[in-house]
């Protein structure tokens, strides 16, 4: 059974984020209904009609969002009616609902909102308790309990669409569910996407041959990290749970400490959990990232328990005056160098009297590069109880990407060092 989403709105073709398709895809996926195609189309009636007619020929469930408003460019209702060869007529029930929406807010209903009461012949209304545009269910070719095609019209504003989806649509589409679907996401750092793929390939190829349930994998690289998503679909929830747990154990076995977290965990939240567990403190000194690391640390609730201080030393003079970086080091090695990164971390740790200190210096680009030091070159240093170490990275991408990659690597360096201390402490406690 194929399912697809059609998102209507010219603004979606000019850079506005489309969160509706992501939301619907995730919710349908939770009951084993996979979305096979997502299409974005502008506010042109003939194009909307063409996309819908093509969808009817290949998909059973078609969810259309957007274009149900009261303005001249909201033409979804008319386009769908024309594509189906059906009449569009004003519904008294729909009009009452729209009028009630405005009355509850003490606003006189503009005349053009009456357009939103147009309902396609044979459609059922979907109430909208958070806006003026009602949705519509259309079942086509229904000979038995389940129709040949279902068209669901929903408004474009995400808040309205999500409430309507949860209140009416989700329970309706559950009749089409193809089993139990559960997923997990693992976050990997310190390995390129190709290396991750090579490590997990035997698992992927083996698991996909199982007969107890279907296993789907996706792998995505972003900002120096790699995400692995695994989903299991089957008819028995206990079997699905067992398969999912076994799969997770297999992935941990081949990737080990390269997995820094799961689900909604972030590099900074994982490092923060370890800081709290070890009762350690942290300070930072940043140049090219301009305080991004400190910002991400303090985004984590409870970071005040371990984060002591941040220094943004963008200029050479501030590196000298605030962190005690030697002028000779700057003149001999340059601000973007292993030596300066080490001195920055050392100075930040001394200044804050923290257990650990992270420092970053680099060339975020696009300017400031030389043949010897290209854009994307970054040095990250960590000073702590176990000594000092610096790492060289060459990132690619625009300025924002380089900064994000640098911050992610800094957190990963801290995480790995803390894990070493955790393991060392565990060994000592076992001996005693």
PyMOL commands that set and color helices and strands:
alter all, ss='L'
color gray80, all
select helices_A, chain A and resi 10-13+19-29+45-56+76-84+92-104+111-117+158-176+193-207+237-258+267-278+292-298+303-305+316-323+327-333+338-352+399-431
alter helices_A, ss='H'
color red, helices_A
select strands_A, chain A and resi 3-8+35-41+61-65+88-90+118-120+124-126+135-140+149-154+180-189+214-222+225-234+259-262+282-286+307-312+356-362+377-384+387-394
alter strands_A, ss='S'
color yellow, strands_A
deselect
rebuild
show_as cartoon
